[in-house]
């Protein structure tokens, strides 16, 4: 008898902030398929989420939850989050989709867009260099404007990448989001920093080209 090949699915996500309610949703999803949920964090094993929530730390950076039959695992690492199922059955794929939706709703879309635009910004950097060199000989006003825009965008992307995205890591907050209003400011600080960088970069470039 020929057996159907098992098809596993694995996906990784960029660092994000996960809250207690998110962990509860993930845990409940796993429990729908198996009551034997394995939880590991900071080198310790926990029998259930209640034990984890009694952990002495309010924020942890690494956490793994999994079930074995059927096999589904979610592994929050400092730099990446990994979601894995070993067989694409309806039950496992359903759990996979539910867990994925929990992670995606916490995604920082500004970071995600910036991290996906490597190729576009590489082309922009090349265009910036070309327009800078060409503008030295033509002094075309329209080209000057394009140069300023390209320089500004490229500088913003470079600063944003090295100052923010490259230093970001997963945070698992063992409290409900509504009880941690301070985390709202922390979540939005990247956008505020980006805005400040944009204004500063534009001012600097405009000053350079005016003199």
N, C-alpha and C positions, 0 to 999 in steps of 0.2 A: 504493500500500500504506500503510495506517494504522499508524503506529508507536505503541507503548505509551509513555505519558508517563513520564518519569523522576521518581521520587519520592525526594527527599533527606530525610535525618533529621539533626537537630542537637539536642544536649542539653548543658546546662551543669551543672556541679557546684560546690558551695561549696569553699573552700580546704581542703586536706588535706595530710597528710604521705605522700609516696611514697618507697619505698625501692628499693635496687638490684634486689632480686628482682622487684619489681613492674615495673620498667622492662624487665627481661629477659622477663617474661611478655608484656608488650605488644609488645616487639620480635619475639618468636617468633611471636606471632599475626599481625603484619603480614607477616613473612617467609613465612608459609604461603600468602599470596596473591600476594606479589611479593618478589623478592630485592633490589629496588632501593628500599631504605628511606632516606628523607631524614631527617637528624637536625640540628636547630639548637638552640643554647643560648648565651645570653650574647653574641649577635652573631656566633657562630662556627658553621661547618658541620663535621660529623663523618661519616666514612665508615661507622662502625659503633659499637656500644656500647663496645667496648674503648677506642677513642680517647676517647670521652666520659668513661670512668671514670679516665682518666689526667689529666683536667682538674685544674688546680691547686686548685680549690675543692672542699670536701667537701659543701657545700650550695649549691644554686642555686634560684632562684625561678621561672624561666621556661624551658620546654623544649617543642619541637615535633617530633613524629615523624609522618611521612606516607608513603603510597605513592600513585602516580598512576594505575595501571591494574590493578585497580579503585581508585577514589579513596577512601581512608580516612585521616582525620587526627585526631590527639589533640594538643591545644594547652594546655599547662599555663601559665596566666597567674598573676600574683601574687594576683589577687582571684577568679579564676574558672578553671575547667578546661572546655574545649570539646571535644566529641567529634562528629565529622561524617562522614557518608558521602553521596556525591552521587547514589546510586542504590540502591534497596532490593532488591538481588538477594540470593539465598540466601547467596552467598559473603560479600558485604559486611555483611549483617545478622548473620551468624555472627561475623564479626570484631568488629563493633560490640558485640554482647552479651558477648563474652569480655573486651574491654577495659573495658566498663562494670562488669563484675563485679569486676575488679581495683581499680577506683577506689572502688566502693561498700564493699568490705571494709575500706578505710582510712578510711571516713567517721567523723567524730566525731559520734556519735548525739545527744549532749547539745546540741551546736551546731545540728545539723540540726533537732531538735525545736523549740528556741527560735526559730530563724530562720523556721519555718513557722507560728508561732502569733501572727502580727500581729493578726489579727482577734479571736481569743480574748482576748488581753491588752488590746486596745482596749476590749472590752466590760467586762473586769474593772476597768480603770481608771475607766470611767464608773460602774460599780457601787460602786467604792471611794469615789468622791466623793459619790454619793448616800447611801450608808450612813453616811459621816462626818457629813454635814449632818443626816440624819434622827436619828442617834443623839444629837445635841446636845439634841434636844427630848424624846426618849422615855426615854433612859437604860435601854434594854432590855438585859438581860444577854446574851441570846442574840444580839441584834444587835451587841452589843459584841464578842462572840467572832468573829462573821463579819467585822466591821470589821478586827480585828487580823489575821485570816488574809488578807483581801484586801490590806491594806496591806503585809504581809510579802511575799506572792507578787509583787505589783506592784513593790515596791522591789528584790527579787531580780532580776526580769527586766530592769528598767531598768539596774541596775548591771552585770549580766552582759553585756548588749548593748553598753553603752558602754565597759566595761573590757576585754572579751575578744573578742566576736564582731566588733565593728567594726574591731578591730586585727589580726585574724587574716589570714594570707596563706599561700599555697602554699609548701611546702618539699619540695624534691627532694633526698633524701639519697643521695649516690653511694657508699653502703656498705650491706652487709646489715644488716638490723634486729638480728639476734642479735649482731652485732659492735658495736652502738651501744646498749648497755644504758641509757646516760644518756638516750636519747631516750624511753625508757619513762616516765621521770619527767616529761619535758617534755610528753609526750602526756597524762599524767594530771594535770598541774598545774592545768588548767582546772577539773576536777572538784573538786580540793582547794580552789581559790579559791572556787568556787561554794558549797561546804560551809561555808567560813569566813564568806562573805558572809551565808549563810542564818542561821547561828548569831548573828552580830552584829546583823543586821537584826531578828531575833526578839527579841533581848535589848533592843534600843533601843526597839522598839515596845511591848513589855511594860512597860518602865520608864515610858514616857510615859503609858500608860493607867492605871498604878497610882498616878500622882501627880496 
